[in-house]
Amino acid sequence: MVNKNGKKITIDGLAMIINKGFDGQMAYMEKRFGQIEEKMATKDQFNGLDKRLSVVEKDVKYIKENLTGVEELEKDVEYIKNTLDIPALKK
């Protein structure tokens, strides 16, 4: 194999060229991952998330409590229908 300067490239030379390319990519990836880790380590980015999660948890708790109330209400309505002998509605 011949390079653009007309010099012959050996297998070892080609392997070194490819290795330099991989080394460059690894250095770039390490730099970028380091930047991402720094951003994730910054607690300020997650403060808003904690507050929003707290609101969602409260909403879910409220929904669970009210669903229980709805089930009890349905039982009460069914009891009243049976007591007053009201026929079931056709769907």
PDB file of N, CA, C and O in Angstrom:
ATOM      1  N   MET A   1       0.845  -1.169   0.000  1.00  0.00           N
ATOM      2  CA  MET A   1       0.000   0.000   0.000  1.00  0.00           C
ATOM      3  C   MET A   1       0.895   1.239   0.000  1.00  0.00           C
ATOM      4  O   MET A   1       1.951   1.257   0.633  1.00  0.00           O
ATOM      5  N   VAL A   2       0.455   2.275  -0.721  1.00  0.00           N
ATOM      6  CA  VAL A   2       1.250   3.486  -0.875  1.00  0.00           C
ATOM      7  C   VAL A   2       0.423   4.672  -0.372  1.00  0.00           C
ATOM      8  O   VAL A   2      -0.769   4.768  -0.665  1.00  0.00           O
ATOM      9  N   ASN A   3       1.056   5.572   0.384  1.00  0.00           N
ATOM     10  CA  ASN A   3       0.336   6.746   0.877  1.00  0.00           C
ATOM     11  C   ASN A   3       0.362   7.854  -0.178  1.00  0.00           C
ATOM     12  O   ASN A   3       0.905   7.659  -1.266  1.00  0.00           O
ATOM     13  N   LYS A   4      -0.222   9.015   0.137  1.00  0.00           N
ATOM     14  CA  LYS A   4      -0.312  10.100  -0.845  1.00  0.00           C
ATOM     15  C   LYS A   4       1.048  10.695  -1.212  1.00  0.00           C
ATOM     16  O   LYS A   4       1.170  11.353  -2.246  1.00  0.00           O
ATOM     17  N   ASN A   5       2.075  10.475  -0.382  1.00  0.00           N
ATOM     18  CA  ASN A   5       3.428  10.974  -0.684  1.00  0.00           C
ATOM     19  C   ASN A   5       4.245   9.971  -1.499  1.00  0.00           C
ATOM     20  O   ASN A   5       5.403  10.228  -1.827  1.00  0.00           O
ATOM     21  N   GLY A   6       3.642   8.834  -1.822  1.00  0.00           N
ATOM     22  CA  GLY A   6       4.338   7.824  -2.597  1.00  0.00           C
ATOM     23  C   GLY A   6       5.162   6.878  -1.757  1.00  0.00           C
ATOM     24  O   GLY A   6       5.873   6.036  -2.304  1.00  0.00           O
ATOM     25  N   LYS A   7       5.088   6.991  -0.432  1.00  0.00           N
ATOM     26  CA  LYS A   7       5.849   6.094   0.436  1.00  0.00           C
ATOM     27  C   LYS A   7       5.024   4.842   0.703  1.00  0.00           C
ATOM     28  O   LYS A   7       3.798   4.894   0.797  1.00  0.00           O
ATOM     29  N   LYS A   8       5.709   3.738   0.819  1.00  0.00           N
ATOM     30  CA  LYS A   8       5.059   2.466   1.090  1.00  0.00           C
ATOM     31  C   LYS A   8       4.665   2.400   2.568  1.00  0.00           C
ATOM     32  O   LYS A   8       5.453   2.744   3.449  1.00  0.00           O
ATOM     33  N   ILE A   9       3.428   1.948   2.822  1.00  0.00           N
ATOM     34  CA  ILE A   9       2.930   1.828   4.188  1.00  0.00           C
ATOM     35  C   ILE A   9       2.915   0.345   4.556  1.00  0.00           C
ATOM     36  O   ILE A   9       2.373  -0.484   3.825  1.00  0.00           O
ATOM     37  N   THR A  10       3.509   0.034   5.679  1.00  0.00           N
ATOM     38  CA  THR A  10       3.532  -1.354   6.143  1.00  0.00           C
ATOM     39  C   THR A  10       2.293  -1.617   6.995  1.00  0.00           C
ATOM     40  O   THR A  10       1.585  -0.687   7.383  1.00  0.00           O
ATOM     41  N   ILE A  11       2.044  -2.864   7.275  1.00  0.00           N
ATOM     42  CA  ILE A  11       0.929  -3.247   8.150  1.00  0.00           C
ATOM     43  C   ILE A  11       1.109  -2.616   9.521  1.00  0.00           C
ATOM     44  O   ILE A  11       0.147  -2.128  10.115  1.00  0.00           O
ATOM     45  N   ASP A  12       2.346  -2.624  10.029  1.00  0.00           N
ATOM     46  CA  ASP A  12       2.612  -2.020  11.339  1.00  0.00           C
ATOM     47  C   ASP A  12       2.342  -0.519  11.299  1.00  0.00           C
ATOM     48  O   ASP A  12       1.783   0.040  12.243  1.00  0.00           O
ATOM     49  N   GLY A  13       2.737   0.132  10.208  1.00  0.00           N
ATOM     50  CA  GLY A  13       2.493   1.569  10.068  1.00  0.00           C
ATOM     51  C   GLY A  13       1.002   1.869  10.017  1.00  0.00           C
ATOM     52  O   GLY A  13       0.536   2.823  10.639  1.00  0.00           O
ATOM     53  N   LEU A  14       0.250   1.051   9.272  1.00  0.00           N
ATOM     54  CA  LEU A  14      -1.201   1.215   9.194  1.00  0.00           C
ATOM     55  C   LEU A  14      -1.849   0.999  10.556  1.00  0.00           C
ATOM     56  O   LEU A  14      -2.770   1.724  10.931  1.00  0.00           O
ATOM     57  N   ALA A  15      -1.373   0.012  11.291  1.00  0.00           N
ATOM     58  CA  ALA A  15      -1.896  -0.252  12.631  1.00  0.00           C
ATOM     59  C   ALA A  15      -1.657   0.934  13.551  1.00  0.00           C
ATOM     60  O   ALA A  15      -2.517   1.271  14.366  1.00  0.00           O
ATOM     61  N   MET A  16      -0.498   1.569  13.428  1.00  0.00           N
ATOM     62  CA  MET A  16      -0.196   2.745  14.264  1.00  0.00           C
ATOM     63  C   MET A  16      -1.115   3.911  13.913  1.00  0.00           C
ATOM     64  O   MET A  16      -1.568   4.634  14.800  1.00  0.00           O
ATOM     65  N   ILE A  17      -1.391   4.095  12.625  1.00  0.00           N
ATOM     66  CA  ILE A  17      -2.291   5.175  12.194  1.00  0.00           C
ATOM     67  C   ILE A  17      -3.694   4.950  12.761  1.00  0.00           C
ATOM     68  O   ILE A  17      -4.318   5.872  13.286  1.00  0.00           O
ATOM     69  N   ILE A  18      -4.171   3.730  12.651  1.00  0.00           N
ATOM     70  CA  ILE A  18      -5.506   3.411  13.172  1.00  0.00           C
ATOM     71  C   ILE A  18      -5.542   3.586  14.686  1.00  0.00           C
ATOM     72  O   ILE A  18      -6.522   4.098  15.228  1.00  0.00           O
ATOM     73  N   ASN A  19      -4.484   3.166  15.369  1.00  0.00           N
ATOM     74  CA  ASN A  19      -4.425   3.295  16.821  1.00  0.00           C
ATOM     75  C   ASN A  19      -4.469   4.767  17.253  1.00  0.00           C
ATOM     76  O   ASN A  19      -5.112   5.109  18.246  1.00  0.00           O
ATOM     77  N   LYS A  20      -3.779   5.634  16.497  1.00  0.00           N
ATOM     78  CA  LYS A  20      -3.825   7.070  16.818  1.00  0.00           C
ATOM     79  C   LYS A  20      -5.247   7.601  16.699  1.00  0.00           C
ATOM     80  O   LYS A  20      -5.684   8.421  17.507  1.00  0.00           O
ATOM     81  N   GLY A  21      -5.969   7.122  15.679  1.00  0.00           N
ATOM     82  CA  GLY A  21      -7.373   7.531  15.519  1.00  0.00           C
ATOM     83  C   GLY A  21      -8.214   7.102  16.708  1.00  0.00           C
ATOM     84  O   GLY A  21      -9.030   7.877  17.207  1.00  0.00           O
ATOM     85  N   PHE A  22      -8.019   5.867  17.166  1.00  0.00           N
ATOM     86  CA  PHE A  22      -8.750   5.379  18.333  1.00  0.00           C
ATOM     87  C   PHE A  22      -8.373   6.160  19.585  1.00  0.00           C
ATOM     88  O   PHE A  22      -9.234   6.485  20.402  1.00  0.00           O
ATOM     89  N   ASP A  23      -7.093   6.458  19.735  1.00  0.00           N
ATOM     90  CA  ASP A  23      -6.650   7.226  20.905  1.00  0.00           C
ATOM     91  C   ASP A  23      -7.299   8.605  20.923  1.00  0.00           C
ATOM     92  O   ASP A  23      -7.710   9.096  21.974  1.00  0.00           O
ATOM     93  N   GLY A  24      -7.386   9.219  19.754  1.00  0.00           N
ATOM     94  CA  GLY A  24      -8.020  10.543  19.664  1.00  0.00           C
ATOM     95  C   GLY A  24      -9.486  10.484  20.053  1.00  0.00           C
ATOM     96  O   GLY A  24      -9.984  11.362  20.758  1.00  0.00           O
ATOM     97  N   GLN A  25     -10.173   9.453  19.597  1.00  0.00           N
ATOM     98  CA  GLN A  25     -11.580   9.306  19.940  1.00  0.00           C
ATOM     99  C   GLN A  25     -11.761   9.029  21.432  1.00  0.00           C
ATOM    100  O   GLN A  25     -12.691   9.545  22.052  1.00  0.00           O
ATOM    101  N   MET A  26     -10.895   8.234  21.996  1.00  0.00           N
ATOM    102  CA  MET A  26     -10.983   7.936  23.432  1.00  0.00           C
ATOM    103  C   MET A  26     -10.765   9.203  24.262  1.00  0.00           C
ATOM    104  O   MET A  26     -11.465   9.434  25.248  1.00  0.00           O
ATOM    105  N   ALA A  27      -9.803  10.011  23.862  1.00  0.00           N
ATOM    106  CA  ALA A  27      -9.543  11.262  24.584  1.00  0.00           C
ATOM    107  C   ALA A  27     -10.769  12.169  24.506  1.00  0.00           C
ATOM    108  O   ALA A  27     -11.147  12.786  25.503  1.00  0.00           O
ATOM    109  N   TYR A  28     -11.390  12.253  23.338  1.00  0.00           N
ATOM    110  CA  TYR A  28     -12.587  13.081  23.160  1.00  0.00           C
ATOM    111  C   TYR A  28     -13.728  12.557  24.036  1.00  0.00           C
ATOM    112  O   TYR A  28     -14.410  13.333  24.705  1.00  0.00           O
ATOM    113  N   MET A  29     -13.930  11.238  24.028  1.00  0.00           N
ATOM    114  CA  MET A  29     -15.017  10.659  24.816  1.00  0.00           C
ATOM    115  C   MET A  29     -14.778  10.860  26.311  1.00  0.00           C
ATOM    116  O   MET A  29     -15.713  11.174  27.048  1.00  0.00           O
ATOM    117  N   GLU A  30     -13.551  10.686  26.761  1.00  0.00           N
ATOM    118  CA  GLU A  30     -13.249  10.895  28.177  1.00  0.00           C
ATOM    119  C   GLU A  30     -13.525  12.335  28.591  1.00  0.00           C
ATOM    120  O   GLU A  30     -14.038  12.590  29.681  1.00  0.00           O
ATOM    121  N   LYS A  31     -13.185  13.263  27.722  1.00  0.00           N
ATOM    122  CA  LYS A  31     -13.440  14.681  28.006  1.00  0.00           C
ATOM    123  C   LYS A  31     -14.942  14.937  28.114  1.00  0.00           C
ATOM    124  O   LYS A  31     -15.398  15.585  29.055  1.00  0.00           O
ATOM    125  N   ARG A  32     -15.709  14.426  27.147  1.00  0.00           N
ATOM    126  CA  ARG A  32     -17.158  14.652  27.141  1.00  0.00           C
ATOM    127  C   ARG A  32     -17.838  13.971  28.331  1.00  0.00           C
ATOM    128  O   ARG A  32     -18.717  14.557  28.963  1.00  0.00           O
ATOM    129  N   PHE A  33     -17.430  12.732  28.637  1.00  0.00           N
ATOM    130  CA  PHE A  33     -18.012  12.049  29.791  1.00  0.00           C
ATOM    131  C   PHE A  33     -17.667  12.788  31.077  1.00  0.00           C
ATOM    132  O   PHE A  33     -18.482  12.849  31.997  1.00  0.00           O
ATOM    133  N   GLY A  34     -16.483  13.341  31.144  1.00  0.00           N
ATOM    134  CA  GLY A  34     -16.100  14.132  32.314  1.00  0.00           C
ATOM    135  C   GLY A  34     -16.990  15.352  32.467  1.00  0.00           C
ATOM    136  O   GLY A  34     -17.390  15.699  33.578  1.00  0.00           O
ATOM    137  N   GLN A  35     -17.301  16.001  31.358  1.00  0.00           N
ATOM    138  CA  GLN A  35     -18.189  17.166  31.405  1.00  0.00           C
ATOM    139  C   GLN A  35     -19.595  16.770  31.851  1.00  0.00           C
ATOM    140  O   GLN A  35     -20.237  17.484  32.621  1.00  0.00           O
ATOM    141  N   ILE A  36     -20.059  15.638  31.363  1.00  0.00           N
ATOM    142  CA  ILE A  36     -21.390  15.166  31.753  1.00  0.00           C
ATOM    143  C   ILE A  36     -21.416  14.837  33.240  1.00  0.00           C
ATOM    144  O   ILE A  36     -22.371  15.183  33.934  1.00  0.00           O
ATOM    145  N   GLU A  37     -20.378  14.174  33.733  1.00  0.00           N
ATOM    146  CA  GLU A  37     -20.322  13.839  35.158  1.00  0.00           C
ATOM    147  C   GLU A  37     -20.309  15.094  36.022  1.00  0.00           C
ATOM    148  O   GLU A  37     -20.933  15.130  37.082  1.00  0.00           O
ATOM    149  N   GLU A  38     -19.592  16.131  35.565  1.00  0.00           N
ATOM    150  CA  GLU A  38     -19.565  17.391  36.323  1.00  0.00           C
ATOM    151  C   GLU A  38     -20.955  18.000  36.395  1.00  0.00           C
ATOM    152  O   GLU A  38     -21.377  18.480  37.447  1.00  0.00           O
ATOM    153  N   LYS A  39     -21.664  17.980  35.277  1.00  0.00           N
ATOM    154  CA  LYS A  39     -23.019  18.542  35.267  1.00  0.00           C
ATOM    155  C   LYS A  39     -23.943  17.747  36.179  1.00  0.00           C
ATOM    156  O   LYS A  39     -24.764  18.327  36.890  1.00  0.00           O
ATOM    157  N   MET A  40     -23.814  16.429  36.163  1.00  0.00           N
ATOM    158  CA  MET A  40     -24.673  15.604  37.002  1.00  0.00           C
ATOM    159  C   MET A  40     -24.343  15.782  38.475  1.00  0.00           C
ATOM    160  O   MET A  40     -25.219  15.643  39.329  1.00  0.00           O
ATOM    161  N   ALA A  41     -23.110  16.084  38.775  1.00  0.00           N
ATOM    162  CA  ALA A  41     -22.699  16.262  40.163  1.00  0.00           C
ATOM    163  C   ALA A  41     -23.224  17.568  40.745  1.00  0.00           C
ATOM    164  O   ALA A  41     -23.287  17.726  41.964  1.00  0.00           O
ATOM    165  N   THR A  42     -23.596  18.492  39.889  1.00  0.00           N
ATOM    166  CA  THR A  42     -24.105  19.784  40.342  1.00  0.00           C
ATOM    167  C   THR A  42     -25.525  19.597  40.857  1.00  0.00           C
ATOM    168  O   THR A  42     -26.440  19.302  40.088  1.00  0.00           O
ATOM    169  N   LYS A  43     -25.699  19.768  42.137  1.00  0.00           N
ATOM    170  CA  LYS A  43     -27.002  19.529  42.756  1.00  0.00           C
ATOM    171  C   LYS A  43     -28.057  20.518  42.269  1.00  0.00           C
ATOM    172  O   LYS A  43     -29.239  20.177  42.243  1.00  0.00           O
ATOM    173  N   ASP A  44     -27.672  21.711  41.891  1.00  0.00           N
ATOM    174  CA  ASP A  44     -28.631  22.720  41.469  1.00  0.00           C
ATOM    175  C   ASP A  44     -29.505  22.234  40.318  1.00  0.00           C
ATOM    176  O   ASP A  44     -30.671  22.619  40.225  1.00  0.00           O
ATOM    177  N   GLN A  45     -28.972  21.415  39.465  1.00  0.00           N
ATOM    178  CA  GLN A  45     -29.749  20.940  38.325  1.00  0.00           C
ATOM    179  C   GLN A  45     -30.887  20.034  38.763  1.00  0.00           C
ATOM    180  O   GLN A  45     -31.881  19.907  38.048  1.00  0.00           O
ATOM    181  N   PHE A  46     -30.764  19.404  39.917  1.00  0.00           N
ATOM    182  CA  PHE A  46     -31.767  18.451  40.349  1.00  0.00           C
ATOM    183  C   PHE A  46     -32.711  19.020  41.406  1.00  0.00           C
ATOM    184  O   PHE A  46     -33.673  18.352  41.784  1.00  0.00           O
ATOM    185  N   ASN A  47     -32.461  20.234  41.890  1.00  0.00           N
ATOM    186  CA  ASN A  47     -33.348  20.820  42.891  1.00  0.00           C
ATOM    187  C   ASN A  47     -34.760  20.943  42.364  1.00  0.00           C
ATOM    188  O   ASN A  47     -35.709  20.590  43.063  1.00  0.00           O
ATOM    189  N   GLY A  48     -34.919  21.429  41.165  1.00  0.00           N
ATOM    190  CA  GLY A  48     -36.248  21.567  40.581  1.00  0.00           C
ATOM    191  C   GLY A  48     -36.926  20.227  40.425  1.00  0.00           C
ATOM    192  O   GLY A  48     -38.138  20.113  40.611  1.00  0.00           O
ATOM    193  N   LEU A  49     -36.161  19.221  40.087  1.00  0.00           N
ATOM    194  CA  LEU A  49     -36.711  17.881  39.921  1.00  0.00           C
ATOM    195  C   LEU A  49     -37.250  17.350  41.243  1.00  0.00           C
ATOM    196  O   LEU A  49     -38.312  16.729  41.275  1.00  0.00           O
ATOM    197  N   ASP A  50     -36.526  17.590  42.332  1.00  0.00           N
ATOM    198  CA  ASP A  50     -36.982  17.146  43.649  1.00  0.00           C
ATOM    199  C   ASP A  50     -38.322  17.785  44.002  1.00  0.00           C
ATOM    200  O   ASP A  50     -39.218  17.118  44.519  1.00  0.00           O
ATOM    201  N   LYS A  51     -38.453  19.079  43.721  1.00  0.00           N
ATOM    202  CA  LYS A  51     -39.693  19.786  44.029  1.00  0.00           C
ATOM    203  C   LYS A  51     -40.843  19.250  43.198  1.00  0.00           C
ATOM    204  O   LYS A  51     -41.938  19.035  43.716  1.00  0.00           O
ATOM    205  N   ARG A  52     -40.600  19.030  41.898  1.00  0.00           N
ATOM    206  CA  ARG A  52     -41.660  18.513  41.024  1.00  0.00           C
ATOM    207  C   ARG A  52     -42.048  17.097  41.429  1.00  0.00           C
ATOM    208  O   ARG A  52     -43.227  16.746  41.395  1.00  0.00           O
ATOM    209  N   LEU A  53     -41.078  16.289  41.809  1.00  0.00           N
ATOM    210  CA  LEU A  53     -41.367  14.926  42.239  1.00  0.00           C
ATOM    211  C   LEU A  53     -42.205  14.938  43.508  1.00  0.00           C
ATOM    212  O   LEU A  53     -43.101  14.110  43.668  1.00  0.00           O
ATOM    213  N   SER A  54     -41.927  15.854  44.392  1.00  0.00           N
ATOM    214  CA  SER A  54     -42.699  15.975  45.622  1.00  0.00           C
ATOM    215  C   SER A  54     -44.160  16.308  45.312  1.00  0.00           C
ATOM    216  O   SER A  54     -45.068  15.754  45.933  1.00  0.00           O
ATOM    217  N   VAL A  55     -44.388  17.204  44.363  1.00  0.00           N
ATOM    218  CA  VAL A  55     -45.752  17.570  43.964  1.00  0.00           C
ATOM    219  C   VAL A  55     -46.464  16.363  43.359  1.00  0.00           C
ATOM    220  O   VAL A  55     -47.630  16.109  43.660  1.00  0.00           O
ATOM    221  N   VAL A  56     -45.765  15.629  42.515  1.00  0.00           N
ATOM    222  CA  VAL A  56     -46.361  14.442  41.883  1.00  0.00           C
ATOM    223  C   VAL A  56     -46.725  13.402  42.938  1.00  0.00           C
ATOM    224  O   VAL A  56     -47.794  12.795  42.871  1.00  0.00           O
ATOM    225  N   GLU A  57     -45.842  13.197  43.910  1.00  0.00           N
ATOM    226  CA  GLU A  57     -46.128  12.237  44.974  1.00  0.00           C
ATOM    227  C   GLU A  57     -47.371  12.637  45.767  1.00  0.00           C
ATOM    228  O   GLU A  57     -48.186  11.780  46.109  1.00  0.00           O
ATOM    229  N   LYS A  58     -47.524  13.914  46.058  1.00  0.00           N
ATOM    230  CA  LYS A  58     -48.709  14.389  46.777  1.00  0.00           C
ATOM    231  C   LYS A  58     -49.963  14.165  45.941  1.00  0.00           C
ATOM    232  O   LYS A  58     -50.993  13.742  46.466  1.00  0.00           O
ATOM    233  N   ASP A  59     -49.883  14.446  44.648  1.00  0.00           N
ATOM    234  CA  ASP A  59     -51.032  14.249  43.768  1.00  0.00           C
ATOM    235  C   ASP A  59     -51.434  12.780  43.698  1.00  0.00           C
ATOM    236  O   ASP A  59     -52.622  12.460  43.735  1.00  0.00           O
ATOM    237  N   VAL A  60     -50.459  11.890  43.599  1.00  0.00           N
ATOM    238  CA  VAL A  60     -50.748  10.453  43.537  1.00  0.00           C
ATOM    239  C   VAL A  60     -51.402   9.999  44.835  1.00  0.00           C
ATOM    240  O   VAL A  60     -52.353   9.217  44.811  1.00  0.00           O
ATOM    241  N   LYS A  61     -50.904  10.479  45.956  1.00  0.00           N
ATOM    242  CA  LYS A  61     -51.501  10.120  47.252  1.00  0.00           C
ATOM    243  C   LYS A  61     -52.954  10.589  47.319  1.00  0.00           C
ATOM    244  O   LYS A  61     -53.823   9.852  47.783  1.00  0.00           O
ATOM    245  N   TYR A  62     -53.219  11.811  46.859  1.00  0.00           N
ATOM    246  CA  TYR A  62     -54.571  12.366  46.854  1.00  0.00           C
ATOM    247  C   TYR A  62     -55.496  11.515  45.971  1.00  0.00           C
ATOM    248  O   TYR A  62     -56.630  11.222  46.349  1.00  0.00           O
ATOM    249  N   ILE A  63     -54.999  11.127  44.800  1.00  0.00           N
ATOM    250  CA  ILE A  63     -55.799  10.312  43.880  1.00  0.00           C
ATOM    251  C   ILE A  63     -56.118   8.963  44.505  1.00  0.00           C
ATOM    252  O   ILE A  63     -57.255   8.499  44.421  1.00  0.00           O
ATOM    253  N   LYS A  64     -55.134   8.327  45.128  1.00  0.00           N
ATOM    254  CA  LYS A  64     -55.365   7.035  45.779  1.00  0.00           C
ATOM    255  C   LYS A  64     -56.430   7.155  46.863  1.00  0.00           C
ATOM    256  O   LYS A  64     -57.316   6.307  46.963  1.00  0.00           O
ATOM    257  N   GLU A  65     -56.343   8.203  47.670  1.00  0.00           N
ATOM    258  CA  GLU A  65     -57.313   8.393  48.745  1.00  0.00           C
ATOM    259  C   GLU A  65     -58.711   8.584  48.181  1.00  0.00           C
ATOM    260  O   GLU A  65     -59.677   8.042  48.719  1.00  0.00           O
ATOM    261  N   ASN A  66     -58.829   9.349  47.105  1.00  0.00           N
ATOM    262  CA  ASN A  66     -60.148   9.609  46.528  1.00  0.00           C
ATOM    263  C   ASN A  66     -60.693   8.410  45.775  1.00  0.00           C
ATOM    264  O   ASN A  66     -61.910   8.230  45.726  1.00  0.00           O
ATOM    265  N   LEU A  67     -59.844   7.587  45.190  1.00  0.00           N
ATOM    266  CA  LEU A  67     -60.324   6.381  44.535  1.00  0.00           C
ATOM    267  C   LEU A  67     -60.954   5.440  45.542  1.00  0.00           C
ATOM    268  O   LEU A  67     -61.955   4.785  45.251  1.00  0.00           O
ATOM    269  N   THR A  68     -60.371   5.373  46.715  1.00  0.00           N
ATOM    270  CA  THR A  68     -60.949   4.548  47.773  1.00  0.00           C
ATOM    271  C   THR A  68     -62.327   5.075  48.124  1.00  0.00           C
ATOM    272  O   THR A  68     -63.253   4.292  48.331  1.00  0.00           O
ATOM    273  N   GLY A  69     -62.477   6.380  48.195  1.00  0.00           N
ATOM    274  CA  GLY A  69     -63.768   6.995  48.483  1.00  0.00           C
ATOM    275  C   GLY A  69     -64.783   6.698  47.394  1.00  0.00           C
ATOM    276  O   GLY A  69     -65.960   6.497  47.696  1.00  0.00           O
ATOM    277  N   VAL A  70     -64.369   6.665  46.149  1.00  0.00           N
ATOM    278  CA  VAL A  70     -65.263   6.381  45.022  1.00  0.00           C
ATOM    279  C   VAL A  70     -65.768   4.948  45.114  1.00  0.00           C
ATOM    280  O   VAL A  70     -66.948   4.690  44.875  1.00  0.00           O
ATOM    281  N   GLU A  71     -64.889   4.019  45.456  1.00  0.00           N
ATOM    282  CA  GLU A  71     -65.302   2.618  45.590  1.00  0.00           C
ATOM    283  C   GLU A  71     -66.365   2.470  46.683  1.00  0.00           C
ATOM    284  O   GLU A  71     -67.349   1.750  46.512  1.00  0.00           O
ATOM    285  N   GLU A  72     -66.156   3.147  47.788  1.00  0.00           N
ATOM    286  CA  GLU A  72     -67.140   3.089  48.880  1.00  0.00           C
ATOM    287  C   GLU A  72     -68.452   3.723  48.441  1.00  0.00           C
ATOM    288  O   GLU A  72     -69.524   3.220  48.774  1.00  0.00           O
ATOM    289  N   LEU A  73     -68.378   4.812  47.705  1.00  0.00           N
ATOM    290  CA  LEU A  73     -69.574   5.479  47.201  1.00  0.00           C
ATOM    291  C   LEU A  73     -70.346   4.575  46.245  1.00  0.00           C
ATOM    292  O   LEU A  73     -71.576   4.535  46.278  1.00  0.00           O
ATOM    293  N   GLU A  74     -69.627   3.856  45.399  1.00  0.00           N
ATOM    294  CA  GLU A  74     -70.287   2.926  44.477  1.00  0.00           C
ATOM    295  C   GLU A  74     -71.030   1.836  45.241  1.00  0.00           C
ATOM    296  O   GLU A  74     -72.141   1.459  44.866  1.00  0.00           O
ATOM    297  N   LYS A  75     -70.421   1.330  46.308  1.00  0.00           N
ATOM    298  CA  LYS A  75     -71.076   0.309  47.133  1.00  0.00           C
ATOM    299  C   LYS A  75     -72.342   0.879  47.770  1.00  0.00           C
ATOM    300  O   LYS A  75     -73.375   0.211  47.816  1.00  0.00           O
ATOM    301  N   ASP A  76     -72.257   2.121  48.262  1.00  0.00           N
ATOM    302  CA  ASP A  76     -73.421   2.756  48.887  1.00  0.00           C
ATOM    303  C   ASP A  76     -74.550   2.940  47.886  1.00  0.00           C
ATOM    304  O   ASP A  76     -75.714   2.694  48.205  1.00  0.00           O
ATOM    305  N   VAL A  77     -74.210   3.372  46.674  1.00  0.00           N
ATOM    306  CA  VAL A  77     -75.229   3.567  45.636  1.00  0.00           C
ATOM    307  C   VAL A  77     -75.880   2.231  45.289  1.00  0.00           C
ATOM    308  O   VAL A  77     -77.098   2.154  45.130  1.00  0.00           O
ATOM    309  N   GLU A  78     -75.076   1.191  45.174  1.00  0.00           N
ATOM    310  CA  GLU A  78     -75.610  -0.144  44.867  1.00  0.00           C
ATOM    311  C   GLU A  78     -76.550  -0.609  45.986  1.00  0.00           C
ATOM    312  O   GLU A  78     -77.596  -1.197  45.706  1.00  0.00           O
ATOM    313  N   TYR A  79     -76.190  -0.354  47.241  1.00  0.00           N
ATOM    314  CA  TYR A  79     -77.043  -0.715  48.368  1.00  0.00           C
ATOM    315  C   TYR A  79     -78.384   0.029  48.302  1.00  0.00           C
ATOM    316  O   TYR A  79     -79.442  -0.560  48.519  1.00  0.00           O
ATOM    317  N   ILE A  80     -78.322   1.327  47.999  1.00  0.00           N
ATOM    318  CA  ILE A  80     -79.549   2.126  47.907  1.00  0.00           C
ATOM    319  C   ILE A  80     -80.422   1.617  46.769  1.00  0.00           C
ATOM    320  O   ILE A  80     -81.638   1.507  46.927  1.00  0.00           O
ATOM    321  N   LYS A  81     -79.825   1.306  45.631  1.00  0.00           N
ATOM    322  CA  LYS A  81     -80.594   0.773  44.495  1.00  0.00           C
ATOM    323  C   LYS A  81     -81.298  -0.526  44.880  1.00  0.00           C
ATOM    324  O   LYS A  81     -82.471  -0.730  44.568  1.00  0.00           O
ATOM    325  N   ASN A  82     -80.562  -1.394  45.559  1.00  0.00           N
ATOM    326  CA  ASN A  82     -81.146  -2.669  45.964  1.00  0.00           C
ATOM    327  C   ASN A  82     -82.252  -2.468  46.995  1.00  0.00           C
ATOM    328  O   ASN A  82     -83.285  -3.135  46.944  1.00  0.00           O
ATOM    329  N   THR A  83     -82.032  -1.551  47.925  1.00  0.00           N
ATOM    330  CA  THR A  83     -83.020  -1.291  48.968  1.00  0.00           C
ATOM    331  C   THR A  83     -84.305  -0.724  48.367  1.00  0.00           C
ATOM    332  O   THR A  83     -85.401  -1.121  48.765  1.00  0.00           O
ATOM    333  N   LEU A  84     -84.181   0.192  47.421  1.00  0.00           N
ATOM    334  CA  LEU A  84     -85.352   0.817  46.798  1.00  0.00           C
ATOM    335  C   LEU A  84     -85.877   0.010  45.615  1.00  0.00           C
ATOM    336  O   LEU A  84     -86.864   0.396  44.987  1.00  0.00           O
ATOM    337  N   ASP A  85     -85.219  -1.115  45.307  1.00  0.00           N
ATOM    338  CA  ASP A  85     -85.596  -1.999  44.213  1.00  0.00           C
ATOM    339  C   ASP A  85     -85.646  -1.247  42.881  1.00  0.00           C
ATOM    340  O   ASP A  85     -86.610  -1.359  42.124  1.00  0.00           O
ATOM    341  N   ILE A  86     -84.575  -0.471  42.608  1.00  0.00           N
ATOM    342  CA  ILE A  86     -84.455   0.273  41.359  1.00  0.00           C
ATOM    343  C   ILE A  86     -83.783  -0.644  40.333  1.00  0.00           C
ATOM    344  O   ILE A  86     -82.715  -1.196  40.597  1.00  0.00           O
ATOM    345  N   PRO A  87     -84.418  -0.806  39.152  1.00  0.00           N
ATOM    346  CA  PRO A  87     -83.826  -1.684  38.149  1.00  0.00           C
ATOM    347  C   PRO A  87     -82.515  -1.097  37.608  1.00  0.00           C
ATOM    348  O   PRO A  87     -82.324   0.118  37.574  1.00  0.00           O
ATOM    349  N   ALA A  88     -81.628  -1.991  37.190  1.00  0.00           N
ATOM    350  CA  ALA A  88     -80.325  -1.558  36.638  1.00  0.00           C
ATOM    351  C   ALA A  88     -80.537  -0.866  35.308  1.00  0.00           C
ATOM    352  O   ALA A  88     -81.438  -1.229  34.552  1.00  0.00           O
ATOM    353  N   LEU A  89     -79.720   0.121  35.021  1.00  0.00           N
ATOM    354  CA  LEU A  89     -79.794   0.837  33.750  1.00  0.00           C
ATOM    355  C   LEU A  89     -79.240  -0.039  32.637  1.00  0.00           C
ATOM    356  O   LEU A  89     -78.262  -0.761  32.829  1.00  0.00           O
ATOM    357  N   LYS A  90     -79.873   0.032  31.478  1.00  0.00           N
ATOM    358  CA  LYS A  90     -79.362  -0.708  30.326  1.00  0.00           C
ATOM    359  C   LYS A  90     -78.257   0.083  29.678  1.00  0.00           C
ATOM    360  O   LYS A  90     -78.356   1.303  29.544  1.00  0.00           O
ATOM    361  N   LYS A  91     -77.218  -0.588  29.280  1.00  0.00           N
ATOM    362  CA  LYS A  91     -76.071   0.089  28.662  1.00  0.00           C
ATOM    363  C   LYS A  91     -76.153   0.010  27.174  1.00  0.00           C
ATOM    364  O   LYS A  91     -75.276   0.523  26.479  1.00  0.00           O
TER     365      LYS A  91
END
